[in-house]
């Protein structure tokens, strides 16, 4: 039975999980404004735009193209679908994928599945990408994940779980920061939240940004709690 109350926490695996999340968080904050994190920031932007695309397809719309720019911006061109579902899917979707990757890292089998799904998603997007930044990002991460996977299976360098965990933590932190930076600290008239406020005017753009930020932070906290439950 799952140990939902986390009684007798924490054993060795749980301590390693907590230590890795803490270490990755500190490392990410220290390197936040360096070029070393740029590829991982862009992969978060990719997941943001891919979430828009998934929401569009799930609501019977058409995805006409996806772009990710070197300045950490992105655009998903859609036609049809349910607009009020597609708009929040970017920020909330990237937060959800961060949580999913963190949870996947708790087990080698699920880490392999996550890595495989990640590679398949990158290959699919490679063919609908509309600019070379996204194409290069897809190719780079396909090669990167493939190399890590080969090392995991063929050598004693078994770091696949930790790479998936790092990407998950990076994605979760950047999603929360991105919501604060784009939707709360500065008001951008073209932002997803401002557009959503036109559809659902019960809150303005900043209000929806706060709500989405709280949901994203809840995803992050939930991933840590559920990770400890899985490892208990």
Number of C-alpha atoms within 10 A of each C-alpha: 4 10 14 12 9 15 9 8 14 15 11 10 13 18 14 12 21 15 12 16 20 13 13 18 16 12 14 19 13 10 13 14 10 9 10 11 16 16 15 19 22 22 23 28 27 28 25 27 25 24 25 29 25 18 23 25 18 14 15 13 18 16 20 13 17 23 22 26 15 14 9 14 12 16 17 21 15 18 13 13 18 15 18 16 15 24 21 21 22 25 27 23 22 28 31 26 20 30 26 19 26 31 25 23 26 22 14 16 12 16 23 18 14 20 24 16 12 17 20 13 15 24 15 11 19 19 12 15 20 18 14 14 14 25 19 13 20 24 14 14 17 19 13 12 18 16 12 17 22 13 15 17 11 9 9 8 12 16 14 23 24 19 19 26 26 24 21 29 26 24 29 28 21 22 29 23 16 16 23 17 15 16 24 19 11 10 15 16 11 9 15 21 29 23 19 21 19 13 13 14 12 10 16 15 25 21 16 23 28 16 14 21 23 14 17 26 19 16 21 24 14 14 23 19 15 19 21 23 17 16 20 19
